[in-house]
Amino acid sequence: MFDLPGYLARNNERLDQALSGWLERPEPGGRLADAMRYSLMGGGKRLRPHLCLAAAQAVGGKPDDALAAACALEMIHTYSLIHDDLPGMDDDDLRRGKPTCHVAFDEATAILAGDALLTMAFEVLASMPAGGPELRLEVIRIISAAAGPRGMVYGQMLDMLAEGAALGLADLEQMHRLKTGALIEASLAAGAVAAGGTPAQIEAVQTYGRAAGLAFQVTDDILNVEGDPNVMGKAAGTDKLRRKNSYPDLLGLEKSREFAQNLVQQAMQALAGFDSKADALRAIARYIVERKK
C-alpha cells in the first residue's frame, strides 16, 4: 500500500524550503512580502506541485528535476486564489481556515501580492537548473498557456459570466476543464517534460491529468454542498448562494459521485503503461475523490 501521507509530507518539506528560499531573496519587502508569504505559505493541499513532482518520478526522473516547476505552479495557483477571493470576484472571507489575503491586509495589497506571485513564478521557471534552454522554454510554454487566457483565466471568466444562468453538462465541463483542469494537466506535463519524459509518457500523464482535474472539480462541487467548513477551512453552500453552476445541481449528489469515480478510473487507465514509479499518481487520484477538504 502506497504511503501517500508520508509522500506528501516529504514533498511539503522540500516545497516549504524551496518556496521560502524564493521569498527570502532581496526585494522591496515590508507589507507586500508579508502578504505574499501569508498566502503562499498558508497551507493548502498543494495538489499541483505534488502532481508535478509525482509526474517527474513516474517518467523515471528525480523530484528535484521538477522542483522549480512545482514551486512556480504553487505560486500561480496561490495568486489565482488571492484574486478569486477578492470582493470583485467571489468576495470570500475565509481561505485555508484563515482570513483571505484582502481581509488580513487590504484589497490593494492583495491584488499586488497576487501580481507579484504570478510574476515571480516565471522568474522561478526561467531559473530552472534541470535541462537546457529548449526544455525550460517548453515548461514555460506549457504552464503559461494553461494559466492564461486560453486556460485558467478564461475559465474563471466563464464561471463569472455563468452565474445565474443555466449551463448544460457540456458547457459546465468546458468551464471546469479550463478553470481548474488546465493547470492540473499542465502540472503533470511540466513535471514529465522537466524530468526528460518521452512523448508517449508525457501524453499519458496529460491524459491522466485531464480526467483527474475534472474529478477534482466535481469533488469540490460535492464538498461545497455537504462538506464541513471546519474541515475544509472555507465556507460551504456558497455555490448555491452565488447561483453558480455545479455538478450536484445538474446531476444530483449520487450521480456526481459516480461521475467522479468514473473519471478516476479513466485516470488510472492512462497509467497502465507505467510501473510502480507512478504509484504516487495512482494514490493521488484516489485521494482526489476521497478527500474531505
C-alpha positions in Angstrom: 0.0 0.0 0.0 1.5 3.3 -1.0 2.1 5.7 1.9 0.5 8.8 0.5 0.6 10.9 3.8 4.3 10.2 4.1 4.9 11.0 0.5 3.1 14.3 0.7 4.8 15.2 4.0 8.2 14.7 2.4 7.3 16.7 -0.6 5.9 19.5 1.5 9.2 19.8 3.4 11.0 20.1 0.1 8.5 22.7 -1.2 8.5 24.7 2.0 12.3 25.0 1.9 12.3 26.0 -1.8 9.4 28.4 -1.6 10.8 30.1 1.5 14.1 30.5 -0.3 12.5 32.4 -3.2 10.5 34.6 -0.8 13.6 35.5 1.2 15.5 36.8 -1.8 16.2 40.6 -1.7 13.1 42.5 -2.7 11.2 45.6 -1.6 9.9 43.7 1.4 7.5 45.1 4.0 3.8 44.7 3.6 4.0 43.2 0.1 6.4 40.4 1.2 4.2 39.7 4.2 1.1 39.3 2.1 2.9 37.1 -0.4 4.2 34.8 2.4 0.9 34.8 4.3 -0.9 33.3 1.3 1.8 31.2 -0.3 2.9 29.5 3.0 -0.6 29.3 4.4 -1.1 25.6 4.0 -3.5 24.1 1.5 -3.4 20.8 -0.4 -0.6 21.8 -2.9 -2.1 19.4 -5.3 -0.5 20.9 -8.4 3.1 20.8 -7.2 2.6 17.3 -5.8 1.3 16.2 -9.2 4.3 17.9 -10.9 6.8 16.1 -8.7 4.9 12.8 -9.0 4.9 13.0 -12.8 8.7 13.6 -12.8 9.1 10.4 -10.7 6.7 8.4 -12.9 8.7 9.0 -16.0 11.9 7.9 -14.3 13.3 11.3 -13.2 14.1 12.8 -9.8 11.7 15.1 -7.9 14.4 17.8 -7.9 14.2 17.9 -11.7 10.7 19.4 -11.4 11.1 21.3 -8.1 11.3 24.7 -9.8 8.2 24.0 -11.9 6.4 22.8 -8.8 7.2 26.0 -6.9 6.1 28.1 -9.9 2.8 26.2 -10.1 2.1 26.8 -6.4 2.8 30.5 -6.9 0.4 30.7 -9.8 -2.3 28.8 -8.0 -2.0 30.9 -4.9 -2.2 34.1 -7.0 -5.4 32.8 -8.6 -6.9 32.1 -5.1 -6.0 35.6 -3.8 -7.7 37.2 -6.8 -10.6 34.8 -6.8 -11.4 35.7 -3.2 -11.5 39.5 -3.9 -14.7 41.5 -3.5 -15.0 42.0 -7.2 -15.0 38.2 -7.8 -16.2 35.7 -5.2 -15.8 38.0 -2.2 -14.7 35.3 0.2 -13.6 36.0 3.8 -12.0 32.6 4.6 -9.4 30.6 2.8 -7.4 27.6 4.1 -9.0 28.2 7.5 -7.7 31.8 7.8 -8.9 35.3 6.7 -8.4 35.7 3.0 -5.5 38.0 1.9 -7.6 41.1 1.3 -9.2 40.7 4.7 -5.9 40.1 6.5 -4.3 43.0 4.7 -6.4 45.1 2.3 -7.7 44.8 -1.2 -4.9 46.8 -3.0 -2.2 44.8 -1.2 -3.9 41.5 -2.1 -4.1 42.5 -5.7 -0.4 43.3 -5.7 0.6 40.2 -3.8 -1.2 38.1 -6.4 0.5 40.1 -9.2 3.9 39.6 -7.5 3.4 35.8 -7.1 2.4 35.4 -10.7 5.4 37.3 -12.0 7.8 35.6 -9.6 6.6 32.2 -10.9 8.1 32.9 -14.3 11.4 34.1 -12.7 11.5 30.7 -11.0 10.7 28.8 -14.3 13.4 30.8 -16.2 15.9 29.8 -13.4 15.2 26.0 -13.7 18.5 24.2 -13.2 17.4 21.0 -14.9 17.7 20.6 -18.7 18.8 23.1 -21.3 17.1 26.2 -22.7 14.7 24.3 -25.0 13.4 22.2 -22.1 12.9 25.3 -19.9 11.1 27.1 -22.7 8.8 24.1 -23.2 7.9 24.0 -19.5 7.3 27.8 -19.5 5.1 27.4 -22.6 3.0 24.6 -21.0 2.4 26.5 -17.8 1.8 29.9 -19.3 -0.7 28.5 -21.8 -2.6 26.7 -19.0 -2.7 29.7 -16.7 -3.6 32.4 -19.2 -6.5 33.5 -21.5 -6.8 30.1 -23.1 -6.8 28.2 -19.8 -7.4 29.1 -16.1 -8.2 32.8 -16.6 -10.7 32.2 -19.4 -12.3 29.5 -17.2 -12.7 32.0 -14.4 -14.3 34.5 -16.8 -16.7 31.8 -18.0 -17.5 31.0 -14.4 -18.4 34.6 -13.6 -20.4 35.1 -16.7 -22.4 31.9 -16.0 -23.6 33.0 -12.5 -27.4 32.9 -12.5 -27.5 31.2 -15.9 -28.2 27.6 -16.5 -25.4 25.7 -18.2 -25.7 22.3 -19.8 -23.2 19.5 -18.9 -21.0 20.1 -22.0 -20.6 23.8 -21.1 -20.1 23.1 -17.4 -17.4 20.6 -18.3 -15.6 23.0 -20.6 -15.6 25.7 -17.9 -14.2 23.4 -15.3 -11.6 21.9 -17.7 -10.3 25.5 -18.2 -10.7 27.0 -14.7 -9.4 24.0 -12.7 -8.3 21.3 -15.1 -5.9 23.2 -17.3 -3.4 24.0 -14.6 -3.7 20.5 -13.2 -3.0 18.9 -16.6 -0.1 21.4 -17.1 1.4 20.4 -13.7 1.7 16.8 -14.9 3.0 17.7 -18.4 5.6 20.1 -16.9 6.8 17.6 -14.4 7.2 14.9 -17.1 8.9 17.3 -19.5 11.3 18.7 -16.8 12.3 15.1 -16.0 13.0 14.2 -19.6 10.0 12.0 -20.2 9.3 10.6 -23.6 6.5 11.9 -25.8 4.4 8.8 -25.0 4.9 9.3 -21.3 4.1 13.0 -21.5 0.9 12.2 -23.4 -0.1 9.6 -20.9 0.3 11.8 -17.8 -1.6 14.6 -19.6 -4.5 12.1 -20.2 -4.4 11.2 -16.5 -4.4 14.9 -15.7 -7.5 15.7 -17.9 -9.5 13.1 -16.0 -8.1 13.8 -12.6 -8.5 17.5 -13.0 -12.2 17.2 -13.8 -12.7 14.7 -10.9 -11.1 17.2 -8.6 -13.6 19.9 -9.6 -16.6 17.5 -9.4 -15.5 16.6 -5.8 -15.1 20.3 -5.0 -18.7 20.8 -6.1 -19.9 18.0 -3.9 -17.9 19.3 -0.9 -19.5 22.7 -1.4 -22.8 21.1 -0.8 -22.1 18.7 2.0 -18.6 19.4 3.3 -17.7 20.5 6.8 -16.5 24.1 6.8 -14.4 23.4 9.9 -12.5 20.7 8.0 -12.4 22.5 4.6 -11.2 25.8 6.0 -13.7 27.7 3.9 -17.5 28.2 3.8 -19.8 25.6 2.3 -23.0 26.3 0.3 -21.5 29.2 -1.5 -22.2 27.9 -5.0 -25.9 27.9 -4.4 -25.8 31.4 -2.8 -23.9 32.8 -5.8 -26.1 30.9 -8.2 -23.1 29.1 -9.7 -23.5 26.1 -11.9 -22.3 22.8 -10.4 -22.4 19.1 -11.0 -24.7 18.3 -8.0 -27.2 20.8 -9.3 -27.2 19.2 -12.7 -26.7 15.5 -11.8 -27.6 15.3 -8.2 -25.1 14.2 -5.5 -25.1 10.5 -6.1 -24.7 10.7 -9.9 -21.9 13.3 -9.3 -20.1 10.9 -7.0 -20.4 8.2 -9.7 -19.1 10.6 -12.3 -16.1 11.5 -10.2 -15.3 7.8 -9.6 -15.5 7.1 -13.3 -13.1 9.9 -14.0 -10.6 8.4 -11.5 -10.8 5.1 -13.3 -10.0 6.9 -16.6 -7.0 8.5 -14.9 -5.8 5.1 -13.6 -6.2 3.5 -17.1 -3.9 6.3 -18.5 -1.2 5.0 -16.2 -1.4 1.4 -17.3 1.9 1.5 -19.1 3.8 2.8 -16.0 5.4 0.7 -13.3 5.5 1.3 -9.5 7.2 4.7 -10.0 3.7 6.0 -10.9 2.2 4.8 -7.6 2.2 8.3 -6.2 0.0 9.4 -9.1 -2.3 6.5 -8.6 -2.7 7.3 -4.9 -3.3 11.0 -5.6 -6.1 10.1 -8.0 -7.8 8.1 -5.3 -7.3 10.9 -2.8 -8.9 13.4 -5.1 -12.3 11.8 -4.7 -11.9 10.6 -1.1 -10.8 13.9 0.4 -12.9 15.9 2.8 -11.4 19.3 2.0 
